[in-house]
Amino acid sequence: MERKHAGDSGITVETPETLETLRLRIEQLEVENVALRPIVLRMAEARMCRDGVTMIESCPHCSLRRGGSYGYAGKHDPACIVTVARALGF
């Protein structure tokens, strides 16, 4: 977007992008979404790693550990890719 100052009022006015530019950007985002969707869906499944001896499960993407004496309570960290993917609707 191009920025223009509106006189001496100190207000900055942004000129909108052209419709064609926005259409191209949408197409790029849709292609990116299609490419990333299988990856994000895999991450959103929240596959856990299980220790065969202690039977404690852990998330390979964050500090979540559950099972054994911990029970199955617990959530993925806020920055975990699983949490992010679920927040995006995957």
RAHU-V889118 format. One record per helix or strand of 2 or more residues. SS is the DSSP state (alpha for helix, beta for strand). FROM is the first residue (numbers start at 0). LEN is the number of residues. Records with the same first field share a line. If there is no record, write none. Layout:
SS->FROM-LEN / FROM-LEN
This chain:
beta->1-5 / 10-5 / 47-3 / 55-4 / 64-3
alpha->18-26 / 67-3 / 80-7
